Structure formats: C-alpha cells, structure tokens
C-alpha cells in the first residue's frame, strides 16, 4: 500500500530572481541538458522571454514552493479559439518538479491545481504536449486523465 504524502504547497508567479533555479530544473534530464543554457550569468534570452511572459495577461509562469523552497514550475498559456463555439483553452508546458521532490505526488497536485486555474479562467479544454522520449511523463499524464487523442507536429526553426 502506498503512502499518501501531504504537502503545504504555495503557488506564485515566477520572478526574475527565480531564473537560475527554473533553468536548472529545465536542464535536469537528458533532453533538457541538450537545449538549456545553465551558464552564469543567466543568458539574456531567458530574461527577455520571462519579461514577455510576465507582461502577457494570457501567460503565467508558475512556481510551486514547499517550505519556501522552489519545488516545481510550469507555464500556463490561455488561448482563445474560434472553434468549439468560441472557447478558451489552457496549454500547460514546461512542467518540472525539482529532483529532490520527485515521486512524492507533488507533480500530481501541481497539475491538478493548474486544471482548476484553467476552470477559473473559463477554459473548456486543457491540453499539453510531452516528448515521446519521456515515457514516464506520458504515463503520468494519462494517469491524470489526459488522453493522447491527437498527433502533434513540430517544425524547428
């Protein structure tokens, strides 16, 4: 029988001072190591994109804290769609849980919090993508009720 963990989590918008920790979480796996820049000082491109996210009312880069320590992050993008009788969707991206907190149910709670946030924003659909090279992540999302109903395509520019 698995043990249920109870956390006192707090959620907040990311701040510029969080960037080194957020970048480190993004880089903390085989795929992230190939595409993230963990050098110091922080690459100015990260700073510019964070500024754009913070200024966009349809984007939220969220941090979850446990005991005042960054334990995870994700980005929510709220997208208006003409289809589905004119609706809003929430795109969840860049979901990461710090390696010190993995396997404890924190990611589940964070994604469920995100789904509630989408409801607050009147979204009628939550969608996300996950790299096919991350089978554990695919299983995680399926266990949360996400259905891999569409085939996704990307074109790197």
C-alpha positions in Angstrom: 0.0 0.0 0.0 1.4 3.4 -1.0 1.7 6.2 1.5 -0.2 9.4 0.8 2.0 12.4 1.3 0.5 15.7 2.4 2.3 18.9 1.4 1.7 22.5 2.2 2.4 24.0 -1.2 2.2 27.6 -2.2 1.9 28.8 -5.8 3.1 32.1 -7.2 4.2 33.8 -10.4 7.8 33.4 -11.2 10.2 36.3 -10.7 13.4 37.3 -12.4 15.4 36.1 -9.3 14.0 32.6 -9.8 15.5 32.2 -13.3 18.7 30.2 -12.3 16.6 27.7 -10.4 14.0 27.4 -13.2 16.6 26.9 -15.8 18.3 24.3 -13.7 15.1 22.3 -13.5 14.5 22.6 -17.3 18.0 21.2 -17.8 17.7 18.4 -15.3 17.2 15.5 -17.7 18.7 14.1 -20.9 16.6 16.2 -23.3 17.0 19.4 -21.2 20.7 19.1 -21.0 20.9 19.4 -24.8 18.8 22.5 -25.1 19.2 24.7 -22.0 22.0 27.1 -21.1 22.8 26.9 -17.4 25.8 29.3 -17.6 26.1 32.2 -15.2 25.2 35.0 -15.6 21.8 34.0 -16.9 21.5 34.1 -20.7 19.8 37.3 -21.6 17.3 35.4 -23.8 15.8 33.8 -20.7 15.4 37.3 -19.2 13.7 38.7 -22.3 11.3 35.8 -22.6 10.4 35.9 -18.8 9.7 39.7 -19.2 7.4 38.9 -22.2 5.6 36.2 -20.2 5.1 38.4 -17.2 3.7 41.2 -19.3 1.3 38.9 -21.2 -2.1 38.5 -19.4 -2.6 35.2 -21.1 0.6 33.6 -19.8 1.5 32.6 -16.3 4.9 31.1 -15.4 4.1 29.5 -12.1 6.3 28.3 -9.3 5.3 25.9 -6.6 7.1 26.1 -3.3 7.4 23.7 -0.4 8.7 25.1 2.8 9.7 28.3 0.9 11.9 26.3 -1.5 11.2 26.1 -5.2 9.9 22.6 -5.8 8.4 22.9 -9.3 7.4 25.0 -12.2 5.1 25.1 -15.2 3.8 27.6 -17.7 0.1 28.1 -18.4 -0.9 29.8 -21.7 -4.6 30.8 -22.2 -5.6 30.6 -25.8 -8.8 31.9 -27.4 -10.2 29.6 -30.1 -12.9 30.3 -32.6 -13.6 26.5 -32.7 -15.7 24.7 -30.1 -18.3 27.6 -30.3 -15.7 30.1 -29.4 -13.8 28.9 -26.4 -10.6 29.3 -24.3 -8.0 26.6 -23.9 -5.2 26.3 -21.4 -1.9 25.0 -22.6 0.3 23.5 -19.9 4.0 23.4 -20.8 7.4 23.2 -19.1 6.2 21.1 -16.2 9.1 20.3 -13.9 9.5 19.0 -10.4 12.8 19.5 -8.7 14.7 16.2 -8.4 14.6 16.4 -4.6 10.7 16.3 -4.7 10.0 13.8 -7.4 7.9 10.7 -6.7 6.0 12.2 -3.8 2.8 13.3 -5.6 3.7 17.0 -5.8 3.5 16.9 -9.6 0.0 15.5 -9.5 -1.1 18.2 -7.1 0.5 20.9 -9.2 -1.1 19.8 -12.4 -4.5 19.4 -10.7 -4.0 23.0 -9.4 -3.4 24.1 -13.0 -6.6 22.4 -14.2 -8.5 24.4 -11.5 -6.7 27.6 -12.6 -7.9 26.8 -16.2 -11.5 26.5 -14.9 -11.2 29.9 -13.1 -10.2 31.4 -16.5 -13.3 29.8 -18.1 -11.3 27.4 -20.2 -13.2 24.4 -21.5 -10.2 22.3 -22.5 -6.7 21.8 -21.1 -4.0 20.5 -23.4 -0.4 19.7 -23.2 2.4 18.1 -25.1 5.1 15.8 -23.8 8.1 14.4 -25.7 7.7 10.8 -26.8 11.2 10.2 -25.3 9.7 10.7 -21.8 7.6 7.5 -21.3 7.3 8.2 -17.5 5.8 11.6 -18.3 3.4 10.2 -20.8 2.2 7.6 -18.2 1.9 10.4 -15.6 -0.4 12.5 -17.8 -2.5 9.5 -18.7 -2.9 8.7 -15.0 -4.2 12.2 -14.5 -7.0 11.7 -17.1 -5.3 13.2 -20.2 -6.0 11.4 -23.4 -3.5 11.2 -26.2 -6.2 11.9 -28.8 -4.3 13.9 -31.3 -1.0 13.5 -33.1 1.3 16.5 -32.6 3.7 18.0 -35.1 6.6 20.5 -34.6 8.8 22.3 -37.1 12.1 23.5 -35.6 13.1 27.0 -37.0 
